[in-house]
Amino acid sequence: LIDKPLQILLVDDNAVNLLVARMMLKKCFPKASIVEASSGPIALEKLHAQPFDLVLMDMVMPDMDGMQATQTLRQTFAPPVCHMPVLALTASANPVDQDRCLASGMDDVLHKPLDEQQLITKISGVLAAHAAKGHA
């Protein structure tokens, strides 16, 4: 999986978070192509424009948060795009927030600050589960 040229959409309204996440993704997934979006609406535009294997979606953003953007993706996009794995990015360790992310249609939650092992494990996990469902 790590050698696969993944297409990853990275969504965060914080430039530093984008930079850190991009560097870590590149280190863990050297062949990944990473597209950045700084808001929910921009993320949805990019999802309309090109295919991705995975979305890393910041939970808390102005205008449209990650949960709203994920719900829009799940409810308004056609397959296979609407089934795309979405991982929440959150600095919150509150289980309620994690439940809210999962309830909005996100597949799993990555906690900030990002940890390389967590990143590899969670991304590999959602991609494997996605492939197993036949959505790959």
HELIX and SHEET records of a PDB file:
HELIX    1   1 ALA A   15  CYS A   28  1                                  14    
HELIX    2   2 GLY A   40  ALA A   49  1                                  10    
HELIX    3   3 GLY A   66  THR A   76  1                                  11    
HELIX    4   4 VAL A   81  HIS A   83  5                                   3    
HELIX    5   5 PRO A   95  ALA A  103  1                                   9    
HELIX    6   6 GLU A  116  ALA A  132  1                                  17    
SHEET    1   A 5 SER A  33  ALA A  37  0                                        
SHEET    2   A 5 GLN A   7  VAL A  11  1                                        
SHEET    3   A 5 LEU A  54  ASP A  58  1                                        
SHEET    4   A 5 VAL A  86  THR A  90  1                                        
SHEET    5   A 5 ASP A 108  HIS A 111  1                                        
END                                                                             
